[in-house]
Amino acid sequence: MNVTMIITQNTPEVIWNAFRLANMMLEGMEDVSIFLNGPSVKYEASDSEQFPLKELARIFTLSEGRLLA
């Protein structure tokens, strides 16, 4: 199944949950794309110890997920 997630918020918890879900779907052999729109494009600025967005994005792309902006 092909899945595309569209993220339009810059709330760290929302982005974190989207990447977590996408990574779980990739483990289940789904084709997953994440499209960052608007303020979510700057997700790296919201990276923190509580919400490690850069690490989840790295895992996502290394697992053959498609990250689009």
LUMKE-806186 format. One record per residue: residue number from 1; residue in three letters; x, y, z of N, C-alpha, C, O, CB in turn. Coordinates in steps of 0.2 Angstrom, whole numbers, plus 5000, padded with zeros to 4 digits. Atoms other than C-alpha are relative to their C-alpha. Glycine has a CB too. Layout:
N
+-----+--------+------+------+------+------+------+------+------+------+------+------+------+------+------+------+------+
! num ! residu !  n.X !  n.Y !  n.Z ! ca.X ! ca.Y ! ca.Z !  c.X !  c.Y !  c.Z !  o.X !  o.Y !  o.Z ! cb.X ! cb.Y ! cb.Z !
+-----+--------+------+------+------+------+------+------+------+------+------+------+------+------+------+------+------+
! NUM !    ALA !    X !    Y !    Z !    X !    Y !    Z !    X !    Y !    Z !    X !    Y !    Z !    X !    Y !    Z !
...
+-----+--------+------+------+------+------+------+------+------+------+------+------+------+------+------+------+------+
***
This chain:
69
+-----+--------+------+------+------+------+------+------+------+------+------+------+------+------+------+------+------+
! num ! residu !  n.X !  n.Y !  n.Z ! ca.X ! ca.Y ! ca.Z !  c.X !  c.Y !  c.Z !  o.X !  o.Y !  o.Z ! cb.X ! cb.Y ! cb.Z !
+-----+--------+------+------+------+------+------+------+------+------+------+------+------+------+------+------+------+
!   1 !    MET ! 5004 ! 4994 ! 5000 ! 5000 ! 5000 ! 5000 ! 5004 ! 5006 ! 5000 ! 5010 ! 5006 ! 5003 ! 4995 ! 5000 ! 5006 !
!   2 !    ASN ! 4997 ! 4993 ! 5000 ! 5006 ! 5018 ! 4996 ! 4997 ! 5004 ! 5005 ! 4990 ! 5005 ! 5004 ! 5000 ! 5003 ! 4993 !
!   3 !    VAL ! 5002 ! 4996 ! 4995 ! 5004 ! 5030 ! 5010 ! 5003 ! 5007 ! 5000 ! 5010 ! 5007 ! 4999 ! 5000 ! 4997 ! 5007 !
!   4 !    THR ! 4997 ! 4993 ! 4999 ! 5007 ! 5049 ! 5010 ! 4997 ! 5004 ! 5006 ! 4991 ! 5004 ! 5006 ! 4999 ! 5004 ! 4993 !
!   5 !    MET ! 5002 ! 4996 ! 4994 ! 5006 ! 5059 ! 5026 ! 5002 ! 5007 ! 4998 ! 5008 ! 5009 ! 4996 ! 5004 ! 4998 ! 5006 !
!   6 !    ILE ! 4999 ! 4993 ! 5001 ! 5005 ! 5078 ! 5024 ! 5000 ! 5003 ! 5007 ! 4995 ! 5003 ! 5011 ! 4994 ! 5003 ! 4996 !
!   7 !    ILE ! 4999 ! 4997 ! 4994 ! 5011 ! 5088 ! 5039 ! 5000 ! 5008 ! 4999 ! 5004 ! 5010 ! 4995 ! 5007 ! 4998 ! 5004 !
!   8 !    THR ! 5000 ! 4993 ! 5001 ! 5007 ! 5106 ! 5040 ! 5001 ! 5004 ! 5006 ! 5001 ! 5011 ! 5006 ! 4993 ! 5002 ! 4997 !
!   9 !    GLN ! 4999 ! 4996 ! 4994 ! 5010 ! 5111 ! 5058 ! 5007 ! 5000 ! 5002 ! 5011 ! 4995 ! 5000 ! 4996 ! 4996 ! 5006 !
!  10 !    ASN ! 4993 ! 5000 ! 4998 ! 5026 ! 5115 ! 5067 ! 5000 ! 4998 ! 5007 ! 5005 ! 4999 ! 5011 ! 5003 ! 5007 ! 4999 !
!  11 !    THR ! 5000 ! 5002 ! 4993 ! 5021 ! 5108 ! 5084 ! 5004 ! 4993 ! 5000 ! 5003 ! 4988 ! 4997 ! 4993 ! 4998 ! 5002 !
!  12 !    PRO ! 4996 ! 5005 ! 5000 ! 5035 ! 5096 ! 5088 ! 4997 ! 4993 ! 5002 ! 4999 ! 4988 ! 4999 ! 5006 ! 5001 ! 5006 !
!  13 !    GLU ! 5003 ! 5007 ! 4998 ! 5024 ! 5082 ! 5096 ! 4996 ! 4998 ! 4994 ! 4996 ! 4992 ! 4993 ! 4995 ! 5001 ! 5006 !
!  14 !    VAL ! 5004 ! 5002 ! 5006 ! 5013 ! 5082 ! 5080 ! 5005 ! 4997 ! 4995 ! 5004 ! 4991 ! 4992 ! 4996 ! 5005 ! 4997 !
!  15 !    ILE ! 4995 ! 5002 ! 5005 ! 5029 ! 5080 ! 5069 ! 5003 ! 4993 ! 5002 ! 5004 ! 4989 ! 4998 ! 5005 ! 5005 ! 4998 !
!  16 !    TRP ! 4996 ! 5006 ! 4997 ! 5037 ! 5067 ! 5081 ! 4995 ! 4994 ! 4999 ! 4997 ! 4989 ! 4997 ! 5001 ! 5001 ! 5007 !
!  17 !    ASN ! 5005 ! 5006 ! 5001 ! 5021 ! 5056 ! 5080 ! 4999 ! 4998 ! 4993 ! 4998 ! 4992 ! 4992 ! 4993 ! 5002 ! 5003 !
!  18 !    ALA ! 5000 ! 5002 ! 5008 ! 5020 ! 5057 ! 5061 ! 5006 ! 4996 ! 4998 ! 5005 ! 4991 ! 4995 ! 4999 ! 5007 ! 4996 !
!  19 !    PHE ! 4994 ! 5004 ! 5002 ! 5038 ! 5051 ! 5059 ! 5000 ! 4993 ! 5004 ! 5002 ! 4989 ! 5001 ! 5006 ! 5004 ! 5002 !
!  20 !    ARG ! 5000 ! 5006 ! 4997 ! 5035 ! 5038 ! 5072 ! 4995 ! 4995 ! 4997 ! 4997 ! 4989 ! 4995 ! 4998 ! 5000 ! 5008 !
!  21 !    LEU ! 5004 ! 5004 ! 5004 ! 5020 ! 5031 ! 5063 ! 5002 ! 4998 ! 4993 ! 5002 ! 4992 ! 4991 ! 4993 ! 5004 ! 4999 !
!  22 !    ALA ! 4997 ! 5002 ! 5007 ! 5028 ! 5032 ! 5046 ! 5006 ! 4995 ! 5001 ! 5006 ! 4991 ! 4997 ! 5003 ! 5007 ! 4997 !
!  23 !    ASN ! 4995 ! 5005 ! 4999 ! 5043 ! 5022 ! 5053 ! 4997 ! 4994 ! 5001 ! 5000 ! 4989 ! 4999 ! 5005 ! 5003 ! 5005 !
!  24 !    MET ! 5003 ! 5006 ! 4998 ! 5032 ! 5009 ! 5060 ! 4997 ! 4997 ! 4994 ! 4997 ! 4991 ! 4992 ! 4994 ! 5001 ! 5005 !
!  25 !    MET ! 5003 ! 5002 ! 5006 ! 5023 ! 5008 ! 5043 ! 5005 ! 4997 ! 4995 ! 5004 ! 4992 ! 4992 ! 4996 ! 5005 ! 4997 !
!  26 !    LEU ! 4994 ! 5002 ! 5004 ! 5040 ! 5006 ! 5034 ! 5002 ! 4993 ! 5002 ! 5004 ! 4989 ! 4998 ! 5006 ! 5005 ! 5000 !
!  27 !    GLU ! 4998 ! 5007 ! 4997 ! 5044 ! 4991 ! 5046 ! 4995 ! 4995 ! 4997 ! 4997 ! 4989 ! 4996 ! 5000 ! 5000 ! 5007 !
!  28 !    GLY ! 5005 ! 5005 ! 5003 ! 5028 ! 4983 ! 5039 ! 5000 ! 5000 ! 4993 ! 4995 ! 4997 ! 4990 ! 4993 ! 5003 ! 5003 !
!  29 !    MET ! 4999 ! 5000 ! 5008 ! 5034 ! 4985 ! 5021 ! 4995 ! 5004 ! 4996 ! 4994 ! 5003 ! 4991 ! 4999 ! 4993 ! 4998 !
!  30 !    GLU ! 5005 ! 4996 ! 5004 ! 5022 ! 4999 ! 5016 ! 5005 ! 5005 ! 4997 ! 5011 ! 5006 ! 4999 ! 4995 ! 5004 ! 5005 !
!  31 !    ASP ! 4996 ! 4994 ! 5003 ! 5028 ! 5013 ! 5004 ! 4997 ! 5006 ! 5003 ! 4991 ! 5008 ! 5003 ! 4999 ! 5000 ! 4992 !
!  32 !    VAL ! 5003 ! 4994 ! 4997 ! 5027 ! 5029 ! 5014 ! 5004 ! 5006 ! 4998 ! 5010 ! 5006 ! 4997 ! 5001 ! 4999 ! 5008 !
!  33 !    SER ! 4997 ! 4993 ! 5002 ! 5030 ! 5047 ! 5009 ! 4997 ! 5005 ! 5005 ! 4992 ! 5004 ! 5008 ! 4998 ! 5002 ! 4993 !
!  34 !    ILE ! 5003 ! 4995 ! 4995 ! 5029 ! 5062 ! 5021 ! 5002 ! 5007 ! 4996 ! 5007 ! 5008 ! 4993 ! 5004 ! 5000 ! 5007 !
!  35 !    PHE ! 4999 ! 4994 ! 5003 ! 5026 ! 5079 ! 5013 ! 4999 ! 5005 ! 5005 ! 4994 ! 5006 ! 5009 ! 4994 ! 5001 ! 4995 !
!  36 !    LEU ! 5000 ! 4994 ! 4995 ! 5031 ! 5094 ! 5024 ! 4997 ! 5006 ! 4996 ! 5000 ! 5008 ! 4991 ! 5007 ! 5001 ! 5003 !
!  37 !    ASN ! 5003 ! 4995 ! 5003 ! 5021 ! 5109 ! 5020 ! 5000 ! 5006 ! 5005 ! 4998 ! 5005 ! 5011 ! 4993 ! 4999 ! 4998 !
!  38 !    GLY ! 5001 ! 4994 ! 4996 ! 5021 ! 5127 ! 5027 ! 5006 ! 5000 ! 5006 ! 5011 ! 4998 ! 5005 ! 4993 ! 5001 ! 5003 !
!  39 !    PRO ! 4995 ! 4999 ! 4994 ! 5029 ! 5129 ! 5045 ! 5004 ! 4993 ! 5001 ! 5009 ! 4993 ! 5005 ! 4997 ! 5002 ! 5006 !
!  40 !    SER ! 4997 ! 5006 ! 4998 ! 5033 ! 5110 ! 5046 ! 5006 ! 4999 ! 4997 ! 5010 ! 4995 ! 4999 ! 4995 ! 4994 ! 4999 !
!  41 !    VAL ! 4994 ! 5001 ! 5003 ! 5047 ! 5112 ! 5034 ! 5006 ! 5001 ! 5004 ! 5011 ! 4998 ! 5003 ! 5000 ! 5005 ! 4994 !
!  42 !    LYS ! 4994 ! 4998 ! 4995 ! 5058 ! 5119 ! 5048 ! 5000 ! 4996 ! 5006 ! 5001 ! 4998 ! 5011 ! 4999 ! 5007 ! 5002 !
!  43 !    TYR ! 5001 ! 5004 ! 4994 ! 5055 ! 5104 ! 5059 ! 5007 ! 4999 ! 5003 ! 5007 ! 4997 ! 5009 ! 4998 ! 4993 ! 4997 !
!  44 !    GLU ! 4994 ! 5001 ! 4997 ! 5074 ! 5103 ! 5062 ! 5001 ! 5005 ! 5006 ! 5005 ! 5003 ! 5011 ! 5006 ! 5000 ! 4995 !
!  45 !    ALA ! 4999 ! 4995 ! 4994 ! 5073 ! 5119 ! 5073 ! 4996 ! 4998 ! 5006 ! 4998 ! 5000 ! 5011 ! 4997 ! 5006 ! 4997 !
!  46 !    SER ! 5003 ! 5002 ! 4995 ! 5061 ! 5110 ! 5084 ! 5003 ! 4993 ! 5003 ! 5000 ! 4991 ! 5008 ! 4993 ! 4998 ! 4998 !
!  47 !    ASP ! 4996 ! 5006 ! 4997 ! 5073 ! 5095 ! 5088 ! 5002 ! 5001 ! 5007 ! 5004 ! 5006 ! 5009 ! 5006 ! 4998 ! 4995 !
!  48 !    SER ! 4998 ! 4999 ! 4993 ! 5075 ! 5092 ! 5106 ! 5001 ! 4993 ! 5003 ! 5000 ! 4988 ! 4999 ! 4994 ! 5004 ! 5004 !
!  49 !    GLU ! 4999 ! 5006 ! 4997 ! 5079 ! 5078 ! 5118 ! 4993 ! 4996 ! 5001 ! 4993 ! 4990 ! 5000 ! 5003 ! 5001 ! 5007 !
!  50 !    GLN ! 5007 ! 5003 ! 4999 ! 5060 ! 5075 ! 5121 ! 4997 ! 4998 ! 4993 ! 4994 ! 4993 ! 4993 ! 4996 ! 5005 ! 5004 !
!  51 !    PHE ! 5003 ! 5002 ! 5006 ! 5056 ! 5075 ! 5103 ! 5006 ! 5000 ! 4995 ! 5007 ! 5005 ! 4991 ! 4995 ! 5005 ! 4997 !
!  52 !    PRO ! 4994 ! 5000 ! 5004 ! 5071 ! 5069 ! 5093 ! 4999 ! 5000 ! 4992 ! 4999 ! 4994 ! 4989 ! 5005 ! 4994 ! 5002 !
!  53 !    LEU ! 5002 ! 5000 ! 5007 ! 5065 ! 5074 ! 5076 ! 5005 ! 4999 ! 4994 ! 5004 ! 4995 ! 4990 ! 4997 ! 5007 ! 4998 !
!  54 !    LYS ! 4995 ! 5001 ! 5005 ! 5081 ! 5074 ! 5066 ! 5002 ! 4993 ! 5000 ! 5003 ! 4990 ! 4995 ! 5007 ! 5004 ! 5002 !
!  55 !    GLU ! 4998 ! 5007 ! 5000 ! 5085 ! 5056 ! 5072 ! 4994 ! 4996 ! 4996 ! 4996 ! 4991 ! 4993 ! 5001 ! 4998 ! 5007 !
!  56 !    LEU ! 5006 ! 5004 ! 5003 ! 5067 ! 5050 ! 5067 ! 5000 ! 5001 ! 4992 ! 4999 ! 4997 ! 4988 ! 4994 ! 5002 ! 5003 !
!  57 !    ALA ! 5000 ! 4998 ! 5007 ! 5069 ! 5059 ! 5050 ! 5006 ! 4996 ! 4997 ! 5005 ! 4994 ! 4991 ! 5001 ! 5008 ! 4999 !
!  58 !    ARG ! 4994 ! 5004 ! 5003 ! 5086 ! 5051 ! 5047 ! 4998 ! 4992 ! 4999 ! 4999 ! 4989 ! 4994 ! 5006 ! 5000 ! 5005 !
!  59 !    ILE ! 5002 ! 5006 ! 5001 ! 5079 ! 5034 ! 5051 ! 4995 ! 4999 ! 4995 ! 4995 ! 4994 ! 4991 ! 4997 ! 4997 ! 5007 !
!  60 !    PHE ! 5005 ! 5000 ! 5005 ! 5064 ! 5037 ! 5040 ! 5003 ! 5000 ! 4993 ! 5002 ! 4996 ! 4989 ! 4995 ! 5006 ! 5000 !
!  61 !    THR ! 4997 ! 4999 ! 5006 ! 5075 ! 5042 ! 5025 ! 5005 ! 4994 ! 4998 ! 5005 ! 4991 ! 4993 ! 5004 ! 5006 ! 4999 !
!  62 !    LEU ! 4996 ! 5006 ! 5000 ! 5087 ! 5028 ! 5028 ! 4996 ! 4993 ! 4999 ! 4999 ! 4988 ! 4996 ! 5005 ! 4999 ! 5006 !
!  63 !    SER ! 5004 ! 5006 ! 5001 ! 5073 ! 5015 ! 5028 ! 4996 ! 5001 ! 4993 ! 4991 ! 4997 ! 4993 ! 4995 ! 5000 ! 5006 !
!  64 !    GLU ! 5003 ! 4999 ! 5007 ! 5068 ! 5021 ! 5010 ! 4993 ! 5004 ! 5000 ! 4989 ! 5003 ! 4996 ! 4999 ! 4993 ! 4997 !
!  65 !    GLY ! 5006 ! 4995 ! 5000 ! 5054 ! 5033 ! 5016 ! 5002 ! 5006 ! 4995 ! 5008 ! 5008 ! 4995 ! 4998 ! 5002 ! 5007 !
!  66 !    ARG ! 4999 ! 4994 ! 5004 ! 5052 ! 5048 ! 5004 ! 4998 ! 5006 ! 5004 ! 4992 ! 5007 ! 5006 ! 4996 ! 4999 ! 4994 !
!  67 !    LEU ! 5001 ! 4994 ! 4996 ! 5053 ! 5065 ! 5013 ! 5000 ! 5005 ! 4995 ! 5005 ! 5007 ! 4991 ! 5005 ! 5001 ! 5005 !
!  68 !    LEU ! 5001 ! 4995 ! 5005 ! 5046 ! 5079 ! 5002 ! 4998 ! 5006 ! 5003 ! 4995 ! 5006 ! 5009 ! 4995 ! 4998 ! 4995 !
!  69 !    ALA ! 5001 ! 4993 ! 4997 ! 5045 ! 5098 ! 5005 ! 4998 ! 5004 ! 4994 ! 4997 ! 5010 ! 4996 ! 5005 ! 5002 ! 5005 !
+-----+--------+------+------+------+------+------+------+------+------+------+------+------+------+------+------+------+
***
